[in-house]
Amino acid sequence: MHPDRKSVVILAAVLLAATAPAVAQASPATGRGTAPSACRPANHTAKIAEAPASAGHHHYRVTLTAPRGYDPCRLAGSPTDARFLRQGKPSGITAGRYGEQGIAVTFGPGHPVHFDVQVPNDARQVPVDEMSFTLQAPGGQIPGSSFAEGAMNIAAGTLIGPVEQGS
């Protein structure tokens, strides 16, 4: 006896439905949600925009946003390991950090964050169009480099402020 096509399709659908819950239960349980973290570099975008100047400094705001589908996470302090690039080539200028480093903020879909890049006016400035950086969590570094795009001028003595809530 040969089963007809309709019977094979129905049997396959029943078997698939029966095994689907077992597959879903095999995912590891964590104290957090089931989606990937917005703090992972591949899961957010960052844009550089000019910000109002202060006495003796140019400022740029780097805003991070995460699309829907990612779990919120906590960030704290200034990003580290900043590298500034122009057309993919390193500028050779490094940045320090300033401000309170221990304040944690929530980042994720609907909760953008930003940080300030402060550049001295009186130094020789170099134009760049991209920066890479490592985000900090309250317990240490988040693995991997995040990237931000946008035009800015940097110089020796550039400092990066801590991550703050908002865009």
URKANOR-V442367 format. One record per backbone hydrogen bond with DSSP energy under -1.0 kcal/mol. NH is the residue of the N-H (numbers start at 1). CO is the residue of the C=O. E is the energy in kcal/mol with one decimal. If there is no record, write none. Layout:
BEGIN
NH&CO&E ; NH&CO&E
END
This chain:
BEGIN
8&4&-1.8 ; 9&5&-2.3 ; 10&6&-2.2 ; 11&7&-2.5 ; 12&8&-2.4 ; 13&9&-2.2 ; 14&10&-2.3 ; 15&11&-2.5 ; 16&12&-2.4 ; 17&13&-2.4 ; 18&14&-2.0 ; 19&15&-1.8 ; 20&16&-1.7 ; 23&19&-1.7 ; 24&20&-2.2 ; 25&21&-2.1 ; 27&24&-1.2 ; 38&71&-2.7 ; 40&37&-1.1 ; 43&40&-2.4 ; 45&65&-2.6 ; 47&63&-2.0 ; 48&149&-2.8 ; 49&61&-2.1 ; 51&59&-2.7 ; 54&57&-1.8 ; 57&54&-2.1 ; 58&119&-3.0 ; 60&117&-1.9 ; 61&49&-3.2 ; 62&115&-2.8 ; 63&47&-2.4 ; 64&113&-2.9 ; 65&45&-2.3 ; 71&36&-2.8 ; 73&107&-2.8 ; 75&105&-2.5 ; 76&136&-2.6 ; 80&134&-2.5 ; 83&132&-2.4 ; 85&130&-3.1 ; 86&89&-2.5 ; 89&86&-2.0 ; 91&84&-2.7 ; 96&158&-2.3 ; 98&160&-1.9 ; 105&75&-2.8 ; 107&73&-2.9 ; 108&111&-1.4 ; 111&108&-2.7 ; 113&64&-1.7 ; 114&164&-2.2 ; 115&62&-1.7 ; 117&60&-2.7 ; 118&159&-3.2 ; 119&58&-2.8 ; 121&56&-2.6 ; 126&154&-3.2 ; 128&152&-3.0 ; 129&85&-2.6 ; 130&85&-1.5 ; 131&148&-2.2 ; 132&83&-2.6 ; 133&146&-2.0 ; 134&80&-2.9 ; 137&140&-3.7 ; 140&137&-1.5 ; 142&135&-2.5 ; 146&133&-3.2 ; 148&131&-2.7 ; 149&46&-1.5 ; 150&129&-2.0 ; 152&128&-2.0 ; 154&126&-2.6 ; 158&155&-1.5 ; 159&118&-2.5 ; 160&96&-1.9 ; 161&116&-2.9 ; 163&77&-2.2 ; 164&114&-3.1 ; 166&112&-2.2
END
